[in-house]
Amino acid sequence: MKRFLSAVTASLLEPRSKLLVLLLCAAWLLMLAGTRSLMLPDEGRYVGVALAMLSSGDWLTPTLDGLPYFHKPPLFYWLTGLALQLFGVNDWAARLASVFGALLAVGGLFFFVARHAQQRLATVAVAVLVTQPMFFAAAQYANLDMLVAGMISATIVCGASAILRLDSGRSYRPALAAAYVFAALGVLAKGLIGFVLPGAILLAWLLLRRRYRLIPALLSLPMIGLFLAVAAPWFVWMQISYPGFWDYFFVYHHFQRFSQTGFSNAQPFWFYIPVLLLGALPWSPWILRVCSWKYLVDPERGDIRSLMLLWMFGILVFFSLPNSKLVGYILPALPPLAFLIADVLLGWLQQRAQGQDEGPSARRSLYLGGSLFLAASLCVAFIALVVVFDSTSTRSLSKQVAPLYSSDDQLVMIDEYEYDLPFYLRPDRDVWVVSEWQDAAAIAARDNWRKELYDAGQFDAEKMRAVLLLPEEFVARLCAYTGASLWVWGKTAQAQRYSFLPEQAIAFADDRRTVWRLDAAQRRQLKDCKQPAPAG
């Protein structure tokens, strides 16, 4: 074991190839991406929207159950749809957009640190980054957080590289153009934070270093034009196609949701501090050494260290301000945290090697390999626990239904929208969703699946009437349905509420869900569907 850990440490401290480092990171992040089913609600929701784009051929308008879905911009859906097209509709391909975002953060951090500091430090920094359990798990979680974290990270490192090159009189425009393109892609990934956050961090870094004279060159009109050419067309087209889109997307989702307290996931201001420290175990205790004054004022790496500190704390403070907090929001703070940890860790190892501290340096160097092994084990263990204990997905029940199901059968969901069901069963028709849709005030009060579908329906009233049904409308629609089979998904705990569905029509059930299959003969026998006998 000691030989193995020594070999790991040696490869980290003396990397032979930059490409090999990145390939190993990619293989590590991809290794377990397909081992589990989609988690609900996020993975099922976002992958389902991407699959709908691929199936319909409409790559401009995101749809959820056929309704225009404008909670988020389209970049994740485009990348996921492309992955599903290239590699098939499976759980592994569904997570490739998140893996791509993670690799963007890894590659950006690696090349920036290797160019402006030291390749050894760059290698250790990305090794720390990809073995942080929170980063590893987020890279294999199909939602928008890791993708936008990758875009923000790439924008910051490209912008910082442009600033350092401009300050030293070297060519800076390619790096600056890359920063503007990544900022535009960040807007297409999540919205305005794609350029607001990295722009604010880079501006604060410029002001801290008193490089005010560089600002005009960094804000050139051609670069702003490049940003708008990449970011603006989709938003303009959606506003033309769906009046009211800008108000809903920008005013409501960016400003009202940021400032209001009525949304779910309310957490205290300090919430992200323990999240960051726990999510980066076993590496996070090293962050205490960053608090040293000697570390902070070191002239050799002061510029890069100040950037990383501003980057980490800027993200931390920004997302701590709103009342509603989700763990994934803090992901852009993980790359600078990894750099700071790697920086102090290498400094400690170097001190030992130079004999400035007591104890054999070989034994101390083994700490790096041992920490890496422990961190990787925590990452794998976390994914294994999710596989064992996550019960949100419909995949297992869908596998039971699939042999009897035809893609032109009608799916119905009662009092729940199972986001991943279209992914696993691939229906040709949009799902009928039965609920109390007439109570708009109650729907608006809770930030859940009902509100998402109801909001989407405001952009297409005709489609809304076709797929969002009141209970009494469903009974009439069920009786009038002329297709082969109609599959009804409901909650097992509330099955008694669906008394009009006969018990003998139950095809499958588990602890969470019950599935009824109604063919034409069974529908004719339903009490509500029987026609009264003619008079006389």
C-alpha angles and dihedrals in degrees: 000000000000091000091051093050091046090052091050091050092048092051091051095047095043107031113187100202136020090210091052091053092054094044091053090049090050093048090049094051094044096045100089100020094112101040098097139044124255114284121228137271104004104035094041092047100049097038089047091055090049091049090050089055091051094046096046097040089228103125095172106059118055110215134192111200088343094307122116105262113200104166090110138018121258109254096097090047092050094050094043093046089051091049091050090050093050100040104023133255101302139123094258095054090044090065100046094098090060091046088050091053090050092050090049089057092045095048093044093051093044098051094041094052093041091053101041101030124008136318092226090056090047091053095049091045094056091042088056091045099052093045096052101111093224093051093044093050094045091051087061097043115095104226136098100265100085093042093054090042088056092049093048091048093049091048092052097047093044091047092047091048090052090050094050092047093047091048091054095045097252129130107287108162098091091053091045092049089051090052092053092047093050090047089053091048088049088057089051089049101050113345135256095350086072089080105011095065100044090039092053092047093049092046091051089050091051092050093047090053091043093235094144093144091067095061099084092053091049092052097053119157095236090057093048088049090052090052093051093045090058101035107033110055097072093048092047092049093049091052090050092048097041115028110213093036095116093051091049097043103037107024099035104031098036107034109017094044091046094053103033125087100205097090127096128267096048109182136170121266094257094052096112096053096072090036090057095045095045093042092055097049132168089024101048100084088070089068088079089073090060088069090071113115090219089057094048097051099041104138096208098062101012095117096052094041091051090050092052093048093049090046094052098042093041091059092042095052096041095055093040092063100072119071094231113072133177125189093236093061091074096057095103088065093061099077095056090042089054091050093050092048092048091047096055092039092055090045090055092048091049091052090053092047091053091051094243089133132039123261134058113296093217091061091048092048089056086066090073093053092043092050090050091051092048093047092050090049091053090051093052092043091053092054090046091053091051091051091052101042107029109103100165098098125091092211098108093046091043090056089057092048096044099079091057097036126096119199091235092056115108119251119208127188121195121206092339137064110218099206097195098047095090088050094056100036100032099212120197091215130060114255121256109231115200119203144117094289095161093073099083095167093055091046093052092050095065125055099219145106093297092056092047093053093041092050090048090051091060088071094053113027094176094054090044091058089050098054108021107069135182114227093255091048090052093056091052091045091048092053093047094047111116101184127106106260134004118204118204121197118196141155114279091217090058100038091119089066090066095064093150088068109082119236091229089062092064105116101176138357142176135176093287108029141035122201123203123195116203118186123187095272093050092048091053090054094054111113092229092052100048114108116231114252114261115260119257 
